[in-house]
Amino acid sequence: MLQQRGIQTLEELRAVDLREVRQKAIEKLNEYWADEEEEIKMDDRQFRNVMGKFATGVTVVATEVDGKVHGMTANAFMSVSLNPMLVVVSIAEKAQMLEKIKQSGTFSVNILSDDQQELSMIFAGQVKNHQEVEFDLLDGVPVLPNALAQISCVVSAAHVEGDHTLFIGKVTDILVNDSEPLIYYSGKYRSLAEG
């Protein structure tokens, strides 16, 4: 019977048995995950609310194209590597900033201090009538004066994931000021409190 299946040795029998066991295990896992996907039902609002439970700092990402500075508020920012020094910002497909960073190849991340909530709201489009925002330059990239930290970057890579593009920035310069951070938690601005 084994020879009818083309099996001549005990090792060949073990290999066939393992392939069959592996295939059955994969089929069972696929059935399990199909059932799990049906059970996992959530809407965008629920997902957004859950993600809002992660307290973050607040940043303004800025770049310059054709002599005009563009900025947007973002909290999807993190450090990636110390050597080389890399950071990542996540920009939505529908955001105007996406094309601006692609065009310029540079951006800054400005970590806002606790007295810069209005700047966050301006660059989030929540304040319509405001004074023109002034920018400084750090390694030729526009930055916000008096931000808690200013980080200038050149784009080293871009990765499309879902409905966002992750821009990896190689850090070219940094400047840090001594102040407290602006915090964002559960859809509201907060201040850091010492306990």
C-alpha positions in Angstrom: 0.0 0.0 0.0 2.8 2.4 0.9 4.6 1.5 -2.4 1.4 2.4 -4.3 1.7 5.9 -2.9 5.4 6.0 -4.0 6.8 5.6 -0.5 9.9 3.5 -0.3 11.4 4.3 3.1 10.4 5.2 6.7 11.8 8.7 6.2 9.5 9.2 3.2 6.6 8.0 5.2 7.4 10.5 8.0 7.7 13.3 5.4 4.3 12.4 3.9 2.7 12.2 7.3 4.2 15.6 8.3 2.9 17.2 5.1 -0.6 15.8 5.7 -0.6 16.9 9.3 0.7 20.4 8.4 -2.0 20.7 5.6 -4.7 19.7 8.1 -3.4 22.2 10.7 -3.4 25.0 8.1 -7.0 24.1 7.1 -8.1 24.2 10.7 -6.3 27.5 11.4 -8.0 29.0 8.3 -11.4 27.8 9.5 -10.6 29.3 13.0 -9.5 32.7 11.6 -12.5 32.9 9.3 -14.8 32.4 12.3 -12.8 34.9 14.3 -13.1 37.5 11.6 -16.9 37.1 11.6 -16.9 37.7 15.4 -14.6 40.7 15.4 -17.0 43.5 14.5 -16.2 47.1 15.3 -16.8 50.4 13.6 -14.4 53.2 12.9 -15.7 55.3 15.8 -15.1 52.4 18.3 -11.6 51.9 17.0 -10.8 55.6 17.1 -12.1 55.8 20.8 -9.9 52.9 21.8 -6.8 54.4 20.1 -7.6 57.7 21.9 -7.0 55.9 25.2 -3.3 56.1 24.4 -2.0 59.4 25.8 0.4 61.1 23.4 2.2 64.3 22.9 1.1 66.7 20.1 3.2 67.6 17.1 3.0 69.9 14.1 4.6 68.4 11.0 5.8 71.1 8.7 7.4 71.3 5.2 8.1 73.9 2.6 7.2 73.7 -1.1 7.8 76.5 -3.6 8.5 79.0 -0.8 5.3 78.3 1.1 5.2 76.6 4.5 2.6 73.9 5.1 1.8 72.3 8.4 -0.5 69.8 10.0 -1.2 68.6 13.5 -0.3 65.0 14.2 0.1 62.7 17.1 1.1 59.6 15.0 4.8 60.2 15.5 7.6 58.1 17.0 11.3 57.5 17.0 12.5 54.5 15.0 16.2 54.2 15.5 19.1 55.8 17.3 21.8 54.8 14.8 21.0 56.1 12.3 18.7 58.6 14.0 15.3 58.0 12.4 11.7 59.0 13.2 8.4 58.2 11.5 5.2 60.3 10.9 2.0 58.8 9.6 0.1 60.9 7.1 -3.5 60.1 5.8 -4.0 59.6 2.1 -6.5 62.4 2.1 -4.3 64.9 3.8 -2.8 67.7 1.7 0.4 67.3 3.6 1.0 63.9 1.9 1.8 65.4 -1.5 3.7 68.3 0.1 6.2 66.0 1.9 6.6 63.9 -1.3 7.4 67.1 -3.2 9.8 68.6 -0.7 11.5 65.4 0.5 12.0 67.1 3.9 9.8 67.7 7.0 10.1 68.9 10.6 8.4 67.5 13.6 7.6 70.2 16.2 6.7 68.7 19.6 4.4 71.3 21.2 4.7 72.7 24.7 1.7 73.0 27.0 1.2 76.7 26.0 0.9 75.9 22.3 -2.6 74.4 22.1 -3.8 77.1 19.8 -1.1 76.2 17.3 -2.2 72.6 17.4 -5.8 73.7 16.8 -4.7 76.0 13.9 -2.9 73.2 12.1 -5.7 70.8 12.8 -8.1 73.2 10.9 -10.1 74.0 14.1 -9.3 77.7 14.1 -10.1 79.5 10.9 -9.5 83.2 11.7 -6.0 83.5 13.1 -2.8 85.5 12.6 -0.2 84.2 10.2 2.0 81.7 12.0 5.7 82.5 12.0 8.3 79.8 11.3 12.1 79.6 12.0 14.4 77.4 10.0 16.4 74.4 11.4 18.8 73.0 8.8 16.8 74.7 6.1 13.4 73.1 7.2 10.6 75.3 8.7 10.1 74.8 12.5 7.8 76.4 15.1 9.5 78.8 17.5 9.3 77.9 21.2 8.2 74.3 20.5 9.3 71.9 23.2 11.4 70.2 20.5 12.2 70.8 16.9 13.4 67.9 14.7 14.4 68.5 11.0 14.4 65.5 8.7 15.0 64.3 5.2 12.7 61.6 3.9 14.6 58.3 3.7 11.7 56.0 2.9 7.9 56.0 2.5 5.6 53.0 3.2 1.9 52.9 2.3 0.0 51.0 5.0 -3.8 51.0 4.9 -5.1 54.5 4.3 -1.8 56.2 5.5 1.7 56.7 4.3 4.5 56.3 6.9 7.4 58.7 6.2 10.7 57.6 7.7 12.8 60.7 8.3 16.5 60.8 8.8 17.1 63.4 11.5 19.4 66.2 10.3 19.2 68.5 13.4 17.4 68.9 16.7 16.7 71.7 19.1 15.2 71.2 22.6 13.6 73.8 24.8 12.9 73.6 28.5 9.1 73.5 29.0 6.3 71.0 29.6 4.6 69.0 26.8 1.1 69.4 25.5 -0.8 66.1 26.0 -3.7 64.6 24.0 -5.9 62.0 25.6 -9.3 60.7 24.9 -10.1 63.5 22.4 -9.0 66.3 24.7 -5.9 68.4 25.3 -4.3 67.9 28.7 -1.3 69.0 30.7 1.3 66.8 32.3 0.6 66.6 36.1 3.1 65.4 38.6 1.7 63.2 41.2 
